[in-house]
Structures are given as structure tokens and as C-alpha cells.
Amino acid sequence: MNDISSTALIELAIDLTSSLAAVERYDRLLDTVRKTIPCEAVALLLLSGDRLKPLALQGLSRDTLGRRFLLSEHPRMAQICNSKTVVRFASDSELPDPYDGLLVDREGDLPVHACMGLPLYFADQLLGILTLDSLTANVFDKIPRWTLEMVAAIAAATLNPALMIEQLQQRGSHNQQLMVDLTEQARCRDGGEIIGESPAIQQLQQEIAIAASADVTVLVCGETGVGKELVVRNLHQKSALRSGPLVSVNCAALAENLIESELFGHVKGAFTGAEQGRAGKFLLADNGTLFLDEIGELPLAAQSKLLRVLQNSEIQPLGQDTVMHVKVRIIAATNRDLLHEVQRGNFRADLYHRLSVYPISVPSLRERGEDVALLAGCFLEQNRRKIGLKQLKIDTAALTALSLYDWPGNVRELEHVISRSALKARARSASTNLVVIERQDCGILSSDKAPSDAKVFSTGPTTQRQPVTVDMPLREATDDFQRQMIVQALEDSNGNWAQAARVLKIDRANLARIGKRLSIKQIKLLLD
């Protein structure tokens, strides 16, 4: 094997001083490595805590970019990270290869092959690794060590800026005693990372960066399942208040008679049953962020009280004479068209304008179809860990079907489809070394009987669809249907709201709230 030519090294060094974007630099690095060291696959991975995140790769399936490799579960990668120099694995090494089944040009398990890893150090700090795989056994054995160390040094210089950005984004400690971050577990699990490279996601990232830079209220809008909560976590982590708490409130789950207590707190004896004082969500979120999820479900009476806090930054717990000043940034989220709700009288116009100082619209998955493969890779790796597989991959036909699907349930639906498909594929597979999700495991994603100009999507069993007349907006039709069901249940229950709630399988307080929103008055029946 010849050394890397001096011309190639000079070209690569010049690239490092140019204004190329990071992704282009990574690709140029891999191009040079692959030209000088023949191999079927090469990957550049960033070390982030206890896991490796792929930044660029060649020769591996695109979904690999969405995977996150835990060192505790991938001994080859762990061995590379624990080394100070190049690691060449024996062709007959029994250590599992993390890329089994992921090579583009080969289906199934990897045969006897050559595998090599370079730890990337900058200023004595491990930044990540560079991995090379070849289907020709022992092909890396004769490459001079100094040549590989030169490649590693150049790769580390390329990777260092990425590490600096990663550290800046994750900086901030959460040491306050009143930290009540209800999304902390999810943030620790997936790092709070928004996965995607589509123009829609790039635009979303720009909007998040702009909104996070100023202490203004933000209204995050988007369909159910698009990841609004993930956007909120990113806004908080990138804001000046990132060292403070992130407190979440689901407005749809608040009992109407306890909303004030939940938001503003109460003192002992403020009302019947208040045996001790309680701090409200605003006080818990002091010097941090308060996330008001499903803000469109908040009753009108509570909206006026919330508006007062937004105007004055002051709260008054129930039963307390004095007011308290709080420094809280408000981020609200909804899947409703709040402007339409304002026009219908269901949402206060002044509160809407207070909340939507900086609106952010989260794109649906059908608007970012090219991200399906990356998201699928992320969910594949999560499910591989959950169900204890050595490798879990998805074949081309299945991935193509997922990419063509319209995803009415968005990213959440994709996550569920991958989880369900993984279980089906494991049950069908005779081995846990490599489980492959096939098209049949994904269920019914579209109807073959649909006309060429129409799309019908379903992930559940097929049913005979009855024709309907579309003569009103979906929201109004839904409200009308709910109104009819509630009225019928009340009539069947002789006007007893508690009994009607049991019939409808809904909480009594929620039924009362929905009834009030739909202007359903107390039904009085004349009994014989």
C-alpha cells in the first residue's frame, strides 16, 4: 500500500483553511481518504458523551446517519476510543461489527473483512473516530503507521470546529433546587437533537436560533406528532435562560376549577382541601422557561388571568394578598389555528397577540420527506437497544415505502411504525444477530385501489369507507359531532354529567370543559 501522496495532503490542508461548509469539508475528507486507501465504507463520527454520532459517511446506508452508537454496546468503537493510535482488527475478530448489514453494496452479515479505526485527538482531547471497512481481508495491514497518524491529525483538525459547536449548544448546568424539567428524561435519552437535513428543517433551525436569542414569547404551531415539544426544548437550551428550569404544563389536562392553583399556586387554607401551600408552575419556572402545551384548550376564564401575568410579570397565589414578581419566558404550543379560534370567539385576541410575538411553524413530515431515512435510522437504533438485538436494519423496499407514505401522524407515527415493524421482524427472524425489517412488516401504508390522482393512507386494518359530504371546515364538523354525542349521552343519563362522562369514557372535568366550549347548557328532562 503506497503512502498518501503529498499532493493529496496539501489539497486537504487547503480545504481546511477555505470557507467550505462543515458538511462539505467532511465529505472532501472522506473522498481523499477513500481515494488513497481503497475501502468499501468510511465514516467520520463525533464523540458526544458516551455515544458516537455519524457526521459523514460513504459506502453505508443513508439511515446510518440517524443512528447513535453507544460505546457500551459496540466494543469495536469503544476499543478505538480507548486507543491513542490506529486500531486494526483481525479479519477473524469475534467482536461484532456495528456496520453489519449497513453496507450499501452488500445485503446481510459482513463476511471476513478488514476493519480499521483511527481515534481523532485535538490538544489531547478525543473528538471522535474515523472508521474504514474493506471486504478484502488484511488490506490495511501494510499501510505505514505514520501515514495513518497524518490522516488522523488532518481529520481531527476538520472535526474540532464541530466539537466546539456541540459544547456551546450543550453548555449550562441545571443545579437549581426547584428544577422541574418535565422533559429532562426525553432530553437525556435523545440529546434534544432535531434530526434532519431537508430545507424545511434547516429553515426551522434558523428560526429557533433567531427566537432563542431574544427573551420574547414564542408560539410553536404544527400538526400533531411533528415534534413541537422537541422544538421547545431546543429553544430553551439555546436561550439565555438555559441554566434555569424548563417547566411544562399541559393546558388540556388542567381541571378548570384548579387552573389558578396549578399556574399561580395557593397558600394553606385558600380553599377547601388546601391543607398546605403549593408553589404554582410560574414560580417553579422563575428564571427559566414555562412551556404551555396545547394552549388552545385553555378556557376563556383562565386566558384572561394568564394575560395579566404576561403583561405585568406578576403572580398572586390564591389566598395571598401580596403579588410576586417572576422572570419567566413563555413558550406556547398548539395544533390549532388560533387565529381562526379568535374569530370564532374561543380564544382571546389580545392573548393571541401576546403569545405570538415570534411564531414558529414546525413542518409536517410530508414536507420533509428526504428526512424519513435519517429519522428511521434514529428509531432503528433506539429499537435495536430496546429489544436487545445486535443489529437492526431496514431493507430498500420497506424504506422506499416509508419515504412515499404521506405520514398523517408525522414523526410520532413513523416512530410507532418502526417500533411495530421491529417487533414483527424479530418474531419472523431466526437470529438476533441481524434482523431486517421488510416491507411486509410495515403494515398497510397505502391503498393499491386508490386512483392515480388520490392517496389513501392507513396504518390500521382496512374498513369500508362511507361517502361523506364535505360542506364545512373539519374543526366545525368535529365540534358538531362532539356536541351531538355529548347531548345524546346527557339525554340517556337524565342530565347527569358524571354518568354521561362514564358513558363517553372521559373525565368528568374534561367533559364539563368541552361542554362549556361547545355551549352545551345543563339539560333538564321532565320525567313522568
Disulfide bonds with the S-S distance in Angstrom:
none
